[in-house]
């Protein structure tokens, strides 16, 4: 697979103007270090404000930038400045990136003794890894997948998993409740490692061990639930997901009727306990125990999975016209009314179907898998499996005809891109823009790919689809750039989208970008305007509308001060800094000093506030 050449235009398309400019400054200032390339992956470290450096990782392909991630807290849309800096460094000086070998190649030359010494040193220096390694040692060897069912297996030591789950469930005990709340996600990640251990046993054909691990995981998690503040439902959602994995395990076991009844009874008891915490996901596992496979798909001759009417594998312009017509919105409404409820991840029947498909896939029963996909209408999984079988043309043809929502088209397009079928990925992505459902994610994915291929009009269409659902300054700038001479005709519609949006932040940012200062002020002055909108406008208009900045900043600061909460005083001081800057712009420093003295006198009995005011 080739890699598209990185250009400033491609990089700029994924970042807002501010991030791009700051990223370029970082690059020019030599902020990138430890830059390396491993296959098609770029990595490096970039100087940070709140940390000595941030780690950056970017994956490339012939469609341009496939994915990018940074450890900084940036969350304002598009690439952060650190990602931009790394991309510019590679675009300008790729030979300065160290070429790294894959891990397997790196370790290949070590002897057993050297590997043992390396792992021993790691465990001594990182003791938190000990329990992870202890559990990992119970996992089947990679060759376990090939073992026959008759092979003698070592019984898994559930005590190891009991200790590990208990340690995880109590890992937050030393924290304050308010602090522990933010670490529940990490705790769930640790527990998910044990679910993955069960899956490894299942992949190796040892469903019995997988069952014991999952039952231990669920029981011990339930026993420790009272110690966790699961207000946001992370732990509950995880345990519900374990129910589906458990269903896969049960469907993989050869149980007689009595064993199934006993297992269903045990699961019913666990389900009743977890229901007290709002966890309902064990229903699918109970259904798997009670009903098993029900109707097992008949084995079909190889290569017959997609045979039938020729229309099943064809898609033509008439189909596109029908779904892309003016009646598209009516089609979407009817389609979702009819099928929307069945897509819920909480639907036990659909969850059981997914579990069955996972088992068939794991067992290599490809024809049965494809047959069940068609029987249950799992069109996306059908197309993805066809891609895996290198039957790309059939996958694309079937997907173009049967996929009904944009998100499914996106997943198929991404899989095609990963397999090097970029042209087909683009075709499916373009089709997805005409389907039902939300299209923001698809548009954001397809836009840069189209532009990297020099397809400006198609890129514009993709970005417009994304903007209509998820408007932002960066997409606005991209649409304006791509529109060129068409911008005059498109602008009114783009602005109408911004004005209709509930979130006024993008509208304010766009108005500031266009230097429509008074219009931006009008947005910030609206009743109920969120403080970030006011802050964005005030920050930008110190030089252009200082009178308004003074009024808005003092109003915001005093609203925070009167609440008598010391944790709000730093934010109030930030607002007063803006007022001070605006007074200075107007040459009214003495007026500012008078206001500050009066404020200090008025609140002289608040030492926390006085400390903040002293810095002004």
C-alpha positions, -999 to 999 in steps of 0.1 A, spaced: 0 0 0 13 34 -10 11 65 12 -4 97 -2 20 126 -1 13 149 28 9 186 19 0 216 39 -34 217 23 -42 181 34 -30 189 70 -49 222 71 -81 204 60 -81 185 93 -74 214 117 -89 248 124 -69 279 115 -57 285 151 -45 250 156 -28 249 122 -10 282 129 1 272 164 12 238 151 33 254 124 49 276 151 57 245 172 72 228 142 93 258 132 104 261 168 117 226 170 91 213 194 90 178 179 113 152 193 117 114 192 100 114 158 98 79 143 80 60 115 70 24 119 54 10 88 26 35 80 25 49 116 42 82 127 49 89 163 67 115 183 67 139 212 57 175 212 64 202 238 33 210 259 19 237 281 6 215 309 31 187 305 68 186 295 56 168 263 26 151 247 28 119 228 14 120 192 5 91 169 -7 93 133 -16 65 109 -13 71 71 -25 54 40 -30 61 3 -61 81 13 -41 105 34 -44 106 72 -63 76 84 -63 85 121 -45 108 146 -43 110 183 -25 130 210 -23 127 248 -31 164 253 -66 175 266 -75 193 233 -112 187 225 -123 215 201 -126 197 168 -99 188 143 -63 180 149 -46 197 179 -15 218 173 8 190 184 -6 167 157 -2 195 132 34 200 142 42 162 138 25 161 104 43 192 92 76 177 104 70 146 83 57 165 53 88 188 53 116 165 65 105 128 64 142 116 64 146 130 99 121 104 113 138 74 127 127 41 112 116 16 139 112 -21 136 81 -40 146 81 -54 182 84 -90 170 114 -81 149 130 -61 177 128 -90 202 135 -118 177 172 -120 184 169 -124 222 176 -157 239 152 -171 264 175 -160 292 176 -124 279 138 -123 275 134 -136 311 158 -110 324 139 -83 305 105 -93 319 119 -98 354 133 -63 354 100 -49 341 80 -66 368 103 -53 395 102 -18 383 64 -19 375 49 -40 403 14 -31 392 19 -54 362 23 -85 384 -13 -95 387 -18 -88 349 11 -112 341 -1 -138 367 -35 -139 349 -19 -138 315 1 -169 324 -31 -189 327 -41 -181 292 -38 -208 265 -8 -208 242 -12 -194 207 -13 -229 194 -43 -236 215 -67 -227 187 -57 -258 169 -62 -281 198 -89 -307 194 -119 -309 218 -105 -342 231 -72 -326 242 -67 -326 279 -69 -291 293 -55 -276 324 -83 -264 346 -82 -226 351 -74 -213 386 -104 -191 393 -87 -179 425 -63 -159 404 -92 -141 388 -110 -136 421 -79 -119 436 -75 -98 405 -111 -86 403 -112 -78 441 -80 -58 438 -94 -38 409 -128 -32 426 -110 -19 457 -83 0 439 -102 33 444 -108 29 482 -79 52 491 -94 81 471 -120 106 480 -154 100 465 -151 130 442 -117 119 430 -126 82 426 -155 91 403 -132 101 376 -112 68 377 -141 44 372 -133 43 335 -98 31 342 -112 5 366 -136 -8 339 -106 -10 315 -89 -33 340 -119 -55 343 -122 -56 305 -88 -72 305 -102 -102 323 -131 -104 298 -105 -104 271 -87 -133 289 -120 -153 287 -122 -146 250 -87 -159 245 -97 -192 261 -128 -192 240 -107 -186 208 -85 -215 219 -115 -238 221 -117 -239 259 -152 -226 265 -153 -242 300 -125 -221 313 -139 -190 296 -172 -197 314 -155 -199 348 -136 -167 343 -167 -147 332 -188 -161 361 -161 -151 385 -158 -117 369 -195 -110 372 -199 -124 408 -169 -105 422 -179 -73 404 -213 -76 419 -198 -81 454 -177 -49 450 -204 -28 433 -213 -9 465 -177 5 467 -180 22 433 -197 55 424 -212 44 390 -232 75 385 -224 76 348 -231 39 343 -197 29 330 -194 -2 352 -231 -12 346 -227 -8 309 -196 -30 310 -212 -58 329 -242 -57 305 -217 -61 277 -202 -91 295 -236 -107 292 -232 -109 254 -197 -124 257 -211 -149 282 -238 -159 256 -211 -167 231 -194 -189 257 -226 -208 265 -234 -213 228 -199 -228 224 -205 -253 251 -219 -288 246 -244 -289 274 -272 -313 281 -307 -302 291 -301 -305 328 -268 -285 326 -285 -258 306 -313 -255 332 -288 -253 361 -268 -227 343 -299 -207 334 -310 -208 371 -276 -196 383 -277 -167 358 -312 -158 368 -300 -154 404 -271 -132 393 -294 -112 370 -318 -105 399 -289 -92 420 -274 -70 393 -308 -56 384 -307 -37 416 -279 -17 401 -297 -13 368 -277 -40 350 -299 -59 326 -274 -73 301 -275 -109 314 -308 -115 296 -290 -126 264 -269 -151 283 -300 -165 300 -317 -168 266 -286 -187 253 -287 -211 282 -325 -217 279 -328 -219 241 -294 -228 228 -292 -225 190 -329 -231 184 -327 -234 146 -291 -241 136 -284 -229 101 -281 -257 75 -247 -262 61 -246 -248 25 -223 -258 -3 -192 -235 -5 -197 -205 -27 -235 -205 -26 -239 -178 1 -248 -150 -23 -264 -169 -51 -300 -162 -61 -316 -135 -81 -291 -115 -101 -306 -84 -86 -291 -94 -52 -257 -85 -65 -265 -55 -86 -270 -19 -79 -277 7 -105 -285 44 -109 -323 37 -105 -316 26 -69 -296 58 -63 -323 80 -78 -349 64 -56 -331 70 -24 -316 103 -33 -348 119 -44 -367 147 -28 -387 121 -8 -355 110 10 -365 125 44 -399 108 42 -381 75 35 -358 80 65 -388 86 88 -407 55 76 -375 34 77 -367 44 113 -403 40 124 -403 4 111 -368 -8 121 -353 17 145 -363 -1 177 -346 -33 165 -312 -16 164 -310 -11 201 -280 -27 217 -304 -37 246 -325 -59 223 -319 -95 236 -329 -111 203 -305 -90 183 -278 -95 209 -284 -133 207 -280 -132 169 -247 -113 173 -235 -139 198 -244 -167 174 -226 -150 145 -195 -145 167 -195 -182 175 -199 -193 139 -171 -169 129 -148 -182 156 -155 -218 146 -148 -210 109 -183 -220 97 -183 -193 70 -212 -206 50 -234 -209 81 -223 -174 92 -232 -158 58 -266 -177 58 -275 -165 93 -265 -129 83 -289 -130 54 -317 -147 74 -315 -121 102 -308 -91 80 -273 -85 93 -262 -69 61 -232 -50 74 -217 -81 90 -223 -100 57 -204 -74 37 -175 -72 62 -171 -110 61 -171 -109 23 -143 -83 25 -124 -107 48 -128 -134 22 -113 -111 -4 -146 -112 -23 -145 -74 -25 -166 -68 -56 -194 -90 -41 -192 -71 -8 -194 -38 -25 -223 -48 -47 -243 -63 -19 -235 -34 4 -246 -8 -21 -279 -25 -25 -287 -36 11 -270 -12 36 -297 12 46 -280 37 70 -250 60 67 -232 46 97 -231 11 82 -218 25 49 -190 42 69 -180 10 86 -178 -8 53 -159 20 36 -134 21 65 -129 -17 61 -124 -14 24 -98 14 29 -80 -7 55 -77 -35 29 -63 -11 3 -95 -8 -17 -97 30 -17 -117 35 -48 -143 11 -36 -143 27 -2 -150 61 -17 -179 46 -38 -195 32 -7 -189 64 12 -205 85 -15 -235 61 -15 -238 64 23 -244 102 20 -277 93 3 -288 69 30 -309 73 61 -294 81 95 -269 107 107 -241 115 83 -217 137 103 -191 110 110 -193 97 74 -188 132 60 -159 139 83 -143 107 72 -150 110 35 -142 147 30 -104 145 36 -102 113 15 -119 129 -14 -96 159 -12 -65 138 -10 -76 122 -43 -80 157 -59 -119 154 -59 -128 188 -47 -166 188 -55 -171 155 -39 -151 166 -8 -173 197 -6 -204 175 -7 -191 153 21 -181 183 43 -215 199 38 -232 167 50 -211 167 81 -217 204 87 -255 201 85 -255 179 116 -223 189 134 -214 225 125 -181 239 135 -156 266 126 -131 242 111 -157 226 88 -170 261 78 -135 271 68 -130 239 49 -163 244 30 -155 280 22 -120 270 9 -134 242 -13 -163 262 -26 -141 287 -43 -162 308 -67 -194 289 -55 -191 304 -20 -214 333 -27 -242 309 -35 -236 286 -6 -229 310 22 -265 318 30 -274 281 35 -243 275 56 -251 304 78 -287 293 82 -275 259 95 -254 277 121 -282 300 132 -306 270 136 -281 251 157 -289 248 194 -252 252 202 -243 289 195 -205 284 200 -198 275 163 -219 305 151 -200 329 174 -167 315 162 -177 318 125 -188 354 130 -156 363 146 -136 346 119 -155 367 93 -149 398 114 -186 404 119 -180 418 154 -214 433 161 -232 401 150 -210 381 173 -218 404 202 -255 399 195 -251 361 198 -232 365 231 -258 389 245 -287 365 238 -306 354 269 -292 322 283 -260 324 262 -235 299 276 -205 314 293 -181 298 269 -198 317 240 -194 350 259 -158 342 268 -149 334 231 -164 367 219 -149 388 247 -115 372 242 -115 381 205 -129 416 208 -107 433 233 -91 452 205 -122 458 184 -151 464 208 -135 472 242 -165 489 256 -187 458 252 -159 436 266 -157 457 298 -195 455 303 -197 417 296 -166 408 316 -176 427 347 -211 413 345 -197 377 343 -171 383 371 -197 398 395 -221 370 389 -194 345 399 -183 365 430 -218 369 445 -221 331 447 -195 332 475 -178 300 463 -140 302 465 -135 277 436 -152 302 413 -129 331 422 -101 322 397 -127 323 368 -139 356 381 -103 369 381 -99 358 344 -130 378 335 -115 408 353 -83 404 334 -102 409 301 -119 440 315 -85 454 326 -71 448 290 -102 465 275 -98 495 298 -61 498 288 -71 496 251 -94 527 257 -67 545 277 -89 544 308 -65 527 332 -73 550 361 -110 541 358 -100 504 360 -79 510 391 -107 528 408 -131 499 401 -106 474 414 -101 494 446 -138 495 452 -141 458 445 -114 450 471 -131 472 497 -165 457 491 -152 421 496 -124 427 521 -137 399 543 -131 373 516 -94 363 517 -96 338 489 -111 365 466 -86 391 478 -57 367 468 -71 366 433 -77 403 431 -41 410 443 -28 394 411 -46 420 389 
